[in-house]
Each structure stands twice: as structure tokens, then as C-alpha cells.
Amino acid sequence: MIATNWFQKKWGLDDPVLIDELYARLVDLEQRVKVLEEENVSTTNELYRMENSLDARIDILAEHCRINTDV
């Protein structure tokens, strides 16, 4: 089955595209989005871990220098 002409014009496809090929592209794009979402969660978790580590180090330095202010 061939994709309709309006679809081709809207998405800038010059040659007729099979619906099966469009479906395959959609599945590929969904998989790529899933990978990016997982990487985003991983990056966010690592940023929180680094923030907590830095806070702990600041607290240690503040205690060592006997600074009483809340950092």
C-alpha cells in the first residue's frame, strides 16, 4: 500500500513510500526516543548524586573550618 500524496507533501517525501516502510521508521523512532528518555533519567540521577556529594563535601569543609553558617 502506498502513502497518500498529502502525506508525502507534508513530510517532504518525494518518492512514494510504502506504509510498511513508514511503520518501520515509526518503530525505529520510537525506540530511539525510548533510549533518549532512559539516558535523560540516567543523567538526571547522576546530577543529583553529584549534587549530594558536593553538599556533603561542603559540609565537611565547613565543619573542618568551624564555620557555623548554613551553607
Secondary structure by P-SEA (a helix, b strand, c coil): ccccaaaaaaacccccccaaaaaaaaaaaaaaaaaaaaaaaaaaaaaaaaaaaaaaaaaaaaaaacccccc
